[in-house]
Amino acid sequence: MSDKKTNAVSKKNNSFRLKLPANSENLDIIRKFVSGIAENIGFNEEEVYQIELAVDEACANIINHAYKNDNMPTEKIIHVTVRTRKDRIEVKIADKGVGFDPESLETPDMDRYLRERKQGGLGVHLIKTLMDEVKFHIKPGVRNEVKMVKYLQK
């Protein structure tokens, strides 16, 4: 199925792609897309939930931060690519919005965070905790990408 403005799904060589407008109404579609693939290659229920949550956080960050400026000249699109291997799933989430410096983020002090009842700000920490590998490639306005890898536990 494909529709240039709303979404497109394609499969090529164990690689699946999904392209959707960056709005919160599409988060459920993205979660189901990624979790369905993860289930099919053998991840258990808990692992599928971890992958789903990490992907949800990455996409929510794009919606809430990368495309925050309504005057951005680019289309507000989220690109999701899932590649399956024998021993892992690789998920890339990309956008063309405002970037950030992932190295500037400090590991949060969870005791203090909970004590002060802060809200937000844990997305990247959560992603790194849930996934086995996380890498960022940031080029604001050109392409920002987070690559997340989860290995199958045998």
C-alpha positions in Angstrom: 0.0 0.0 0.0 1.3 3.5 -0.7 0.1 7.0 -0.6 2.6 9.8 -1.0 1.1 12.2 1.4 -0.1 10.0 4.2 1.9 6.8 4.5 3.9 4.2 2.6 4.9 0.8 3.6 7.5 -1.2 1.6 9.5 -4.3 2.1 12.9 -5.1 0.6 15.4 -7.7 1.7 14.2 -8.1 5.3 13.9 -4.3 5.5 10.5 -2.7 6.1 9.8 1.0 5.7 7.0 3.2 7.0 6.5 6.9 6.3 3.9 8.9 8.1 3.0 12.5 9.0 4.6 13.4 12.4 1.5 13.6 14.6 0.5 11.7 17.7 -2.5 10.1 16.0 0.0 7.9 14.1 2.0 6.6 17.1 -0.3 3.6 17.4 0.2 2.7 13.7 4.0 2.9 14.2 3.9 0.8 17.4 1.9 -1.9 15.7 4.1 -1.9 12.6 7.3 -2.4 14.7 5.9 -4.8 17.3 4.4 -7.0 14.6 7.8 -7.4 12.9 9.4 -8.0 16.3 6.9 -10.7 17.2 7.4 -12.4 13.8 11.1 -12.8 14.2 10.8 -14.4 17.7 11.0 -11.7 20.4 9.0 -12.5 23.5 6.1 -10.3 24.8 8.3 -8.4 27.2 11.0 -7.7 24.6 8.3 -6.6 22.1 7.0 -4.2 24.6 10.5 -2.8 25.2 11.1 -2.3 21.5 7.6 -0.7 21.1 8.2 1.7 24.0 11.6 2.8 22.7 10.2 3.4 19.3 7.2 5.3 20.8 9.6 7.5 22.8 11.8 8.3 19.7 8.7 9.2 17.6 7.1 11.3 20.4 10.4 13.2 20.7 10.3 14.0 17.0 6.7 15.1 17.2 7.2 17.2 20.4 10.7 18.6 19.7 12.1 18.1 16.1 8.9 19.5 14.5 8.0 21.9 17.3 8.4 25.0 15.0 5.3 25.3 12.8 7.2 27.5 10.4 9.6 24.7 9.3 10.0 24.6 5.5 10.2 20.8 5.4 7.3 18.3 5.5 6.7 17.0 9.0 7.3 13.3 8.3 8.6 10.4 10.4 10.5 7.7 8.5 10.7 4.3 10.2 12.9 1.5 8.8 13.0 -1.9 10.4 15.6 -4.4 9.3 15.6 -8.0 10.6 18.6 -10.2 11.0 18.9 -13.7 12.4 19.9 -12.4 15.8 18.4 -8.9 16.0 16.1 -6.2 15.0 17.4 -2.8 13.9 15.0 0.1 13.9 15.9 3.5 12.4 13.7 6.5 13.1 14.4 9.6 11.0 13.1 13.1 10.5 14.2 16.4 9.0 13.4 18.6 11.9 15.4 20.5 14.6 18.2 18.3 15.9 19.8 18.1 19.3 23.2 17.1 20.7 22.7 13.6 22.3 26.2 13.9 23.9 24.9 17.0 25.9 22.3 14.9 27.7 23.3 13.8 31.2 22.2 10.5 32.7 19.3 11.6 35.0 19.5 11.2 38.7 16.4 9.1 39.1 16.1 9.5 42.9 16.1 13.3 42.5 13.9 13.1 39.4 11.2 11.2 41.4 11.6 13.3 44.5 11.0 16.5 42.5 8.2 14.8 40.5 9.6 16.1 37.2 7.8 15.3 34.0 9.4 14.6 30.7 13.0 14.6 29.8 13.6 10.8 30.2 13.0 9.7 26.6 16.6 9.3 25.5 17.5 7.7 28.8 14.6 5.3 28.5 15.5 4.4 24.9 19.1 3.6 25.9 17.9 1.5 28.8 15.4 -0.5 26.7 17.5 -1.2 23.7 20.9 -3.0 23.4 22.5 -0.4 21.1 21.5 3.2 20.3 23.3 5.6 17.9 22.3 9.1 16.8 23.2 10.8 13.6 22.1 14.4 13.7 22.1 16.9 10.8 19.3 19.4 11.6 17.0 20.2 8.7 18.7 17.6 6.6 18.3 14.2 8.4 18.2 13.3 12.1 18.3 9.6 12.8 18.3 7.3 15.8 19.3 3.7 15.2 18.2 1.2 17.9 19.2 -2.4 18.0 17.7 -5.2 20.1 19.3 -8.7 20.1 17.3 -11.9 20.3 18.0 -13.7 23.6 18.5 -17.4 22.8 
